[in-house]
Amino acid sequence: MEVKYDEIKVIGFDADDTLWVNETYFREAEEKFASLLEGYETKNTIDQDLFKMEIKNLELYGYGIKGFVLSMIESALELSNNKVQHQTLHKILDIGKEMISQPVELLPDVEEVLKQLSKKYRLIVLTKGDLLDQERKLDRSNLSDYFHHVEVLSDKKESNYQNLLDHLEIDVKDFLMIGNSLKSDVLPLINIGAKAIHVPFHTTWQHEQVEDHETNGKEYQTISGLKELLKLV
């Protein structure tokens, strides 16, 4: 599917798993959590309960590591019928601290692509998650100078994008979004009349996955890596 980008003036980038590695650390944390609770339930049950707890708590805690840690603690209490040992709860907190302390690992060609695109376009970051954690990762990434604006959104629905573009006085026809999540970074933009390019990451959180019918008729391109952007825009 050929999409033209002649009118694009502003390019938005998702951060986690688009600019740098993120979801990998959540998968590793889930494995550690399951090991801690293996005396109470099977791994499959533990994984399912944790996911349900995360979804239930999204409205309370939002996205990010802090909400994930609170969900792990609540899930541990539930799976153990409140019998989980306090040492285990401490280990769960340590899992979260370890996640927050992870070095920022840039994905291939990120800085080269941003350097080239920043000469021609206004670049912004549109991500969701915990504000402090996202600010910390952006600072550690040494990519800040390439971006005119950074916004940490509570969610990535059509209204979130439209309100932000209006606030920044960006016309939807001038805007292109780049991200790894069809649900959060592509389809909402297409639905409001902007353009979006999908750059898949090797692992996707269950909550971010979409069914095939949700993408039917949606005009967007998928590329294997950010460097392909330089051939498109």
Protein Blocks (a to p, Z undefined) as FASTA:
>chain_A
ZZdfklpmbdcddfehplpcfklmmmmmmmmmmmmmmmmmcfklmmmmmmmmmmmmmmmn
ogajklmmmmmmmmmmmmnnopacfklmmmmmmmmmmmmmpccdddehklmmmmmmmmmm
ccddddedjfklmmmmmmmnopmmmpcbdcddfbdcfklmmmmmmmnopafklpccddfb
fklmmmmmmmnopacdddddfbdcfklpccfklmgopacdddfbfklmmmmZZ
